[in-house]
């Protein structure tokens, strides 16, 4: 049977991995797909650049539109990243009736609704497994493997840079800034790390996970986003003493009145499997009504892990080439007509427990004054940690764990406590989830 | 669009879960599948028996062949278990041109080659996600999610009963027989537990995993099978002291000259994620060339977790109803013509490290005599643990960890050491895998 022609746009980290895997595992892949798969045309920014990957014999140019308009190309693989050129390229490929595979989380999170509507109209597939958690087949697992279930929540370590930094801080007792420098030197963090450590990257991925979990449109602008810059070594140590680890999670949860959609650091019980996912590795913990908890773990980034997801998508698309478009796996898990209109909840309404670190003047009545404020707002305190030998210059650190409470209540109590004259500086809040 | 009619055979644990999920999550499921799915006919052994699950309005009889021969039924769901009636029912369903979904690991492990050949001939699908690791979508992940990869090995906790027993022994310091009694009382172990604790159930599942990982025919009779009855509380404690946990694993690994296929207890480093999978939960750790390590965790048994996998298979089959049979996901991951002829390696040729527990007369020269035997067979010793205060009646326990060695060498050395007059009783061997 005739080989399927792939047009590749972008030959950076993921593009190289994709080409290398298709070359090296060609026989296994075609044995699985039932068709030969070949890259028939590539577009890159600089065709003159030396490449490590073997692309001998494949026409290489700098115009992505030549790939997209090539009548021989059946599947366009978009690996340029960003959301401007990528959007143009993908929309034009769809317009031309071509199927698309992309690793681009920003594109899907920001323009996915537009892209999928267009794909639906033209009867083509847009596959994006590589956009979330690299090589872990999490989109497939959630969208197909758990299709029997009502998904209750998803909690994911979906940014390897953040997980690497938090792991090194804990294991090596290093400060955030020292680990960040190391991570940059090792290539685990970008020169401009804001995208990762401020949580934007995780928010893109969580947006996608929430849509396929609950069958809702993509709503990146509704994600509550916090990064890890507010997590100190001190917090990690106190959390450890209390039996918790601090992880940067994307959490989305179905509630009666809407969907929680939030990215922030979280204390989780150290014995949970997901609390034992270390370094640059990713994992997603899903709770669903029939299957209960499931966890999916693997490399969330890197040349070949991400290439693995891109190639798996290509194989899926190849298999579905001749299928009836109405019977394909829907882009957002549910048929377009079956999408839900559940609202995203504002962060104020989200209920979590809290870890609070305060510095106070060590004087009788201080703890009473603080706990009264919490009591007045119906916030129960679960644990207080204050140790005499921590005192320095008449000041002491207090750690408090609260029971579950509305985020707005917690914020109000924190603000009121911060106004007490005996409280020094700001209170550090990290939310706490049991994830059971 | 017309609903898809399901004919269900068997309404025990898994059957009830399947019906309940299809009923409760009907809207979500049809929103994903694009078609309504309804159970149109059920066969059970005793139609008069009281049932907890709501099957009002569904014709119920005791003849499975009426389901299989019903022209309205498009998909036959076989949930009777065993490999005699199940085989008949499934082969006849296929003969009648119907697609089949089954949770039956014995059927697939023992008769899968015959069943899939017949299905291929008739152009129908046989889906069996529920046959391995219950609700974890491990078949889908391996067969589709990792389709870009050359799979290197799979190591799985795929029998919940064994994992429950080993976990309780470790956590509660109980002996094997005490935990087994508890497990039976709680319904985690059958009245006749041999099938689970002797490793047969795990061997069925491993047979299936190996086939879809490496694209080889199903070869249950080639699995090396050991259960957990030889693991003592003492072993679990010594393993713990040395930084390991004992898990009952199914392991299949691609080697230069063939495929390892073995089920037995294994010491694994306690810090590995899979070593932290406790109780009745299942997990499979996969190493593949492009993606690296991935792990899939969840409930391996139970009414709704297994029903979740059955229903996911139904949705998959519904989606593929109109697809070209040549472009479907192949039963054993690879197209029938692309299956490999790799031999299964005899256990003697498998290379692992070993944990050995010996009871010896505490006398000068004993350790030297033992280690000389290992040295003569080129087996290096990694760790020896012998403690003076363990001595009792002039006897002492020695724990030895060896480096990697051929299983045949290890067996030969053990047999020779057992012949020494200073060695009391048998040596307990548990293999050790680093799983890195």
HADDOCK unambig.tbl for C-alpha pairs under 7 A between the chains (distance, minus, plus):
assign (segid A and resid 21 and name CA) (segid B and resid 148 and name CA) 6.91 0.50 0.50
assign (segid A and resid 21 and name CA) (segid B and resid 290 and name CA) 6.99 0.50 0.50
assign (segid A and resid 25 and name CA) (segid B and resid 149 and name CA) 6.85 0.50 0.50
assign (segid A and resid 25 and name CA) (segid B and resid 150 and name CA) 6.73 0.50 0.50
assign (segid A and resid 29 and name CA) (segid B and resid 147 and name CA) 6.46 0.50 0.50
assign (segid A and resid 29 and name CA) (segid B and resid 148 and name CA) 5.89 0.50 0.50
assign (segid A and resid 31 and name CA) (segid B and resid 334 and name CA) 5.14 0.50 0.50
assign (segid A and resid 31 and name CA) (segid B and resid 335 and name CA) 5.57 0.50 0.50
assign (segid A and resid 31 and name CA) (segid B and resid 338 and name CA) 5.26 0.50 0.50
assign (segid A and resid 32 and name CA) (segid B and resid 147 and name CA) 6.90 0.50 0.50
assign (segid A and resid 32 and name CA) (segid B and resid 333 and name CA) 5.73 0.50 0.50
assign (segid A and resid 32 and name CA) (segid B and resid 334 and name CA) 4.19 0.50 0.50
assign (segid A and resid 32 and name CA) (segid B and resid 335 and name CA) 5.79 0.50 0.50
assign (segid A and resid 34 and name CA) (segid B and resid 327 and name CA) 6.64 0.50 0.50
assign (segid A and resid 34 and name CA) (segid B and resid 335 and name CA) 6.11 0.50 0.50
assign (segid A and resid 135 and name CA) (segid B and resid 291 and name CA) 5.54 0.50 0.50
assign (segid A and resid 136 and name CA) (segid B and resid 294 and name CA) 6.88 0.50 0.50
assign (segid A and resid 137 and name CA) (segid B and resid 141 and name CA) 6.48 0.50 0.50
assign (segid A and resid 137 and name CA) (segid B and resid 145 and name CA) 5.10 0.50 0.50
assign (segid A and resid 140 and name CA) (segid B and resid 145 and name CA) 6.85 0.50 0.50
assign (segid A and resid 141 and name CA) (segid B and resid 137 and name CA) 6.48 0.50 0.50
assign (segid A and resid 144 and name CA) (segid B and resid 312 and name CA) 6.61 0.50 0.50
assign (segid A and resid 145 and name CA) (segid B and resid 137 and name CA) 5.10 0.50 0.50
assign (segid A and resid 145 and name CA) (segid B and resid 140 and name CA) 6.84 0.50 0.50
assign (segid A and resid 145 and name CA) (segid B and resid 312 and name CA) 5.87 0.50 0.50
assign (segid A and resid 146 and name CA) (segid B and resid 308 and name CA) 6.85 0.50 0.50
assign (segid A and resid 146 and name CA) (segid B and resid 312 and name CA) 6.30 0.50 0.50
assign (segid A and resid 147 and name CA) (segid B and resid 29 and name CA) 6.47 0.50 0.50
assign (segid A and resid 147 and name CA) (segid B and resid 32 and name CA) 6.90 0.50 0.50
assign (segid A and resid 147 and name CA) (segid B and resid 312 and name CA) 5.32 0.50 0.50
assign (segid A and resid 148 and name CA) (segid B and resid 21 and name CA) 6.91 0.50 0.50
assign (segid A and resid 148 and name CA) (segid B and resid 29 and name CA) 5.89 0.50 0.50
assign (segid A and resid 148 and name CA) (segid B and resid 308 and name CA) 5.33 0.50 0.50
assign (segid A and resid 148 and name CA) (segid B and resid 311 and name CA) 5.44 0.50 0.50
assign (segid A and resid 148 and name CA) (segid B and resid 312 and name CA) 5.38 0.50 0.50
assign (segid A and resid 149 and name CA) (segid B and resid 25 and name CA) 6.85 0.50 0.50
assign (segid A and resid 149 and name CA) (segid B and resid 308 and name CA) 6.76 0.50 0.50
assign (segid A and resid 150 and name CA) (segid B and resid 25 and name CA) 6.73 0.50 0.50
assign (segid A and resid 273 and name CA) (segid B and resid 273 and name CA) 6.98 0.50 0.50
assign (segid A and resid 273 and name CA) (segid B and resid 276 and name CA) 6.70 0.50 0.50
assign (segid A and resid 276 and name CA) (segid B and resid 273 and name CA) 6.70 0.50 0.50
assign (segid A and resid 290 and name CA) (segid B and resid 21 and name CA) 6.99 0.50 0.50
assign (segid A and resid 290 and name CA) (segid B and resid 304 and name CA) 4.93 0.50 0.50
assign (segid A and resid 290 and name CA) (segid B and resid 305 and name CA) 5.57 0.50 0.50
assign (segid A and resid 290 and name CA) (segid B and resid 308 and name CA) 5.87 0.50 0.50
assign (segid A and resid 291 and name CA) (segid B and resid 135 and name CA) 5.54 0.50 0.50
assign (segid A and resid 291 and name CA) (segid B and resid 299 and name CA) 6.81 0.50 0.50
assign (segid A and resid 291 and name CA) (segid B and resid 304 and name CA) 6.01 0.50 0.50
assign (segid A and resid 291 and name CA) (segid B and resid 305 and name CA) 3.91 0.50 0.50
assign (segid A and resid 291 and name CA) (segid B and resid 308 and name CA) 5.83 0.50 0.50
assign (segid A and resid 292 and name CA) (segid B and resid 305 and name CA) 6.89 0.50 0.50
assign (segid A and resid 293 and name CA) (segid B and resid 298 and name CA) 5.94 0.50 0.50
assign (segid A and resid 294 and name CA) (segid B and resid 136 and name CA) 6.88 0.50 0.50
assign (segid A and resid 294 and name CA) (segid B and resid 297 and name CA) 5.30 0.50 0.50
assign (segid A and resid 294 and name CA) (segid B and resid 298 and name CA) 4.28 0.50 0.50
assign (segid A and resid 295 and name CA) (segid B and resid 296 and name CA) 5.86 0.50 0.50
assign (segid A and resid 295 and name CA) (segid B and resid 297 and name CA) 4.87 0.50 0.50
assign (segid A and resid 295 and name CA) (segid B and resid 298 and name CA) 6.46 0.50 0.50
assign (segid A and resid 296 and name CA) (segid B and resid 295 and name CA) 5.87 0.50 0.50
assign (segid A and resid 296 and name CA) (segid B and resid 296 and name CA) 4.85 0.50 0.50
assign (segid A and resid 296 and name CA) (segid B and resid 297 and name CA) 6.44 0.50 0.50
assign (segid A and resid 297 and name CA) (segid B and resid 294 and name CA) 5.31 0.50 0.50
assign (segid A and resid 297 and name CA) (segid B and resid 295 and name CA) 4.88 0.50 0.50
assign (segid A and resid 297 and name CA) (segid B and resid 296 and name CA) 6.45 0.50 0.50
assign (segid A and resid 298 and name CA) (segid B and resid 293 and name CA) 5.94 0.50 0.50
assign (segid A and resid 298 and name CA) (segid B and resid 294 and name CA) 4.28 0.50 0.50
assign (segid A and resid 298 and name CA) (segid B and resid 295 and name CA) 6.47 0.50 0.50
assign (segid A and resid 299 and name CA) (segid B and resid 291 and name CA) 6.79 0.50 0.50
assign (segid A and resid 304 and name CA) (segid B and resid 290 and name CA) 4.92 0.50 0.50
assign (segid A and resid 304 and name CA) (segid B and resid 291 and name CA) 6.00 0.50 0.50
assign (segid A and resid 305 and name CA) (segid B and resid 290 and name CA) 5.57 0.50 0.50
assign (segid A and resid 305 and name CA) (segid B and resid 291 and name CA) 3.90 0.50 0.50
assign (segid A and resid 305 and name CA) (segid B and resid 292 and name CA) 6.90 0.50 0.50
assign (segid A and resid 308 and name CA) (segid B and resid 146 and name CA) 6.83 0.50 0.50
assign (segid A and resid 308 and name CA) (segid B and resid 148 and name CA) 5.32 0.50 0.50
assign (segid A and resid 308 and name CA) (segid B and resid 149 and name CA) 6.74 0.50 0.50
assign (segid A and resid 308 and name CA) (segid B and resid 290 and name CA) 5.88 0.50 0.50
assign (segid A and resid 308 and name CA) (segid B and resid 291 and name CA) 5.83 0.50 0.50
assign (segid A and resid 311 and name CA) (segid B and resid 148 and name CA) 5.42 0.50 0.50
assign (segid A and resid 312 and name CA) (segid B and resid 144 and name CA) 6.61 0.50 0.50
assign (segid A and resid 312 and name CA) (segid B and resid 145 and name CA) 5.87 0.50 0.50
assign (segid A and resid 312 and name CA) (segid B and resid 146 and name CA) 6.30 0.50 0.50
assign (segid A and resid 312 and name CA) (segid B and resid 147 and name CA) 5.31 0.50 0.50
assign (segid A and resid 312 and name CA) (segid B and resid 148 and name CA) 5.36 0.50 0.50
assign (segid A and resid 319 and name CA) (segid B and resid 327 and name CA) 4.73 0.50 0.50
assign (segid A and resid 319 and name CA) (segid B and resid 328 and name CA) 6.11 0.50 0.50
assign (segid A and resid 320 and name CA) (segid B and resid 327 and name CA) 6.79 0.50 0.50
assign (segid A and resid 322 and name CA) (segid B and resid 323 and name CA) 6.47 0.50 0.50
assign (segid A and resid 322 and name CA) (segid B and resid 324 and name CA) 6.32 0.50 0.50
assign (segid A and resid 323 and name CA) (segid B and resid 322 and name CA) 6.46 0.50 0.50
assign (segid A and resid 323 and name CA) (segid B and resid 323 and name CA) 4.33 0.50 0.50
assign (segid A and resid 323 and name CA) (segid B and resid 324 and name CA) 6.44 0.50 0.50
assign (segid A and resid 324 and name CA) (segid B and resid 322 and name CA) 6.29 0.50 0.50
assign (segid A and resid 324 and name CA) (segid B and resid 323 and name CA) 6.43 0.50 0.50
assign (segid A and resid 327 and name CA) (segid B and resid 34 and name CA) 6.65 0.50 0.50
assign (segid A and resid 327 and name CA) (segid B and resid 319 and name CA) 4.70 0.50 0.50
assign (segid A and resid 327 and name CA) (segid B and resid 320 and name CA) 6.78 0.50 0.50
assign (segid A and resid 328 and name CA) (segid B and resid 319 and name CA) 6.10 0.50 0.50
assign (segid A and resid 333 and name CA) (segid B and resid 32 and name CA) 5.71 0.50 0.50
assign (segid A and resid 334 and name CA) (segid B and resid 31 and name CA) 5.13 0.50 0.50
assign (segid A and resid 334 and name CA) (segid B and resid 32 and name CA) 4.18 0.50 0.50
assign (segid A and resid 335 and name CA) (segid B and resid 31 and name CA) 5.56 0.50 0.50
assign (segid A and resid 335 and name CA) (segid B and resid 32 and name CA) 5.79 0.50 0.50
assign (segid A and resid 335 and name CA) (segid B and resid 34 and name CA) 6.12 0.50 0.50
assign (segid A and resid 338 and name CA) (segid B and resid 31 and name CA) 5.24 0.50 0.50
